[in-house]
Amino acid sequence: MPPIVYEILELLGALIRLLGMLVFGLGAGWLALEFFRKGQQTWQLQIAIFLGFAGLAIALTYFTSPGALGAFTLGAGAAMLVWGLRKPKKEEEED
């Protein structure tokens, strides 16, 4: 095959990895916030969630490319902003 085909496939693979890490960052951020808010409100669980999320970010820093890490952090940051700043709805009592 001509070398241009390999270059195109490599570019497509990088774009798919970028989008996948973006979605993974969104999911990991949402999951961390969901467990942090709706789980048991003990400090041990909250520390475990924080350390697990920080450990994931550290592992991705070491084992992935800079582009994939950037996509993950964009996704996680967006999840923290979108779902983290949202105020919980107060249930109104029906009369």
N, C-alpha and C positions, 0 to 999 in steps of 0.2 A: 504494500500500500504506500501511497505517497506520504511524505512527512507532514503535509498540511492536514491530513486526516487525523493524525495523532495529536497535532496541536489543537484542532477543533474539539476533539474528544476530551483533551485535557482541560480546555476552557469550560466545556459543559460540565465536567466533573467538579471543577472548582465552584461554578455557580450553584450547582445542586448542593454541594457541601455548605456553601454560604447560606442558602435558604434553609437547609436542614438545621444548621446550628442556630439560626434565628428563631425557628419554630421551637427548637429544644430549649433555648433560653427563655422564651415566653412560657413554655410549659413548666420549666423548673422554677421560675420566679412565681408563677401562679400557685404551684404546689407548695412551695415554701411559705407563701403568705397564707394560704388556706389552712395548712397545719398549724401555723403560728397563731392564727386567730381563733380557729374553731376546734383545735385540739384541747387537751387538758391544759389548764392554765398553771402549770407548774414550771418553775424556773429550769428544772433539769431538761424538760422537753424542749423548751425554747432555746436553751444553749445547744442541745443536740441538733436542732434544725439549723441554727445559725452556723455551727461548725461544719455540718454536712454540706451546706450551700457554699461556704467559704472553701472547704476542701475540694469540692467539685470545680470551683473557679481556679484553684491552685493547680489541680491536676490537668485541667484544660490548658492552662498557661504553659505547662511543661511539655505536654504530649501533642498539642495541635499546632497548626500553623497560625500566624498572626491574623490572617483573614477570618479563619473559623472562630478564633477567640473574640475578635471584634464583633462578629455576628452574634455570638452567644451573649456578650455583654450588652449589645443593643437590645436583644430580645429580653434579657433579664431586667434591664433598666426600664424598658417599656412596660413590662409586667408590673414592676414595682410602682411605677407612676400611675398606670391605669387602675390596677386593682388595689394598690396600697393607699392611694389618696381618696378612694371612694368611701364615703361615709355609709355605714350600715343603715338600711331603711328601718325606721321605727314602725312597728306594727301598731296600727290604730285599733282601738277597741271598737267593736261593732255594737251599736245599741239596738 
